[in-house]
Amino acid sequence: MDSSNLLLPFTFDNQVAHGAIVQIQLGVSDFLAHRPYSADLSRLLGEAIAAMPLMATHLSFEGRINLQFQADPGQQDGMKLLVAQIDHHLNVRAMAKAPAELSGSFTHLLSGGLLALTLEPSNEAVPSSQAVVAVRGASLAEALEGYFEQSEQLPTLIRLAVRGEHLAAFMLQRLPLQSARGGLADWEHLHTLAATLQHDELLDTEPYTVLHRLFHQEEIRTFEPRTIQVACRCSRASISLMLLSLGREEVDGILDEQQRVSVTCEFCGREHVFTRHEAHELFRAAEIAEPQGDSRH
Ligand SMILES: [Zn+2]
């Protein structure tokens, strides 16, 4: 498997905690290149991208997890929104709505705001669920720790590290102790060990080695590593479907005005352009696939 972007979940035999390590080395700068993010915003989005596989690790769930930071609406000309999403295949994407080149610390950008985590099951019969908490802490990692503490009463240690387009994340999370073989002292011991982990070490060390260094005296068990993809869901195919649903008349109207059809993805900022010829080919192909007068009408 491609080991550049991977999620390595782990757990302990005494059942007091579980966790995961994320390393991402591919796709981040390609993904962020289409919007004019400042260095600070790119770093924050990198942290959000690295955090999402942690959120998905121990969830037996098919669908999408949506993490949204809403900035304090009182902040004029500031950050509006930061959104990160992951699906159960570990496809991750993230975006910020903010004035171009806005910069500043996490506290400057998002303190006073809200953090909402929404689970959107693929099965539409299953309702989505959402928890909203106030943003606490001086970093995205601390805000997520606060989320687990407030919303799920699960003490959690999270580290998020970014160096250029190299991202890494670590989580250690306590489990409900009623059914565990260990107790609070075991959790505190694991937490003390994990808290020694430095950002550079997390970025520069292979995940199994990180776990070995931290927990070599513990009964730790790793699960099969999984591959993470950093990419938007928008594609030429999805934009083609959108143009078809707009209809030929509407698209011809745009072509008459602009000589081409250009659709910019709201999420990643990528521009998808269709020439007049390409747009017409699209409708022609759709008519061949589904001729007018089809009995299904
Ligand atoms: Zn996109």
Residues whose N, C-alpha, C, O or C-beta is under 5 A from the ligand:
A	BS01	ZN	C232 R233 C234 C265 F267 C268 G269 R270
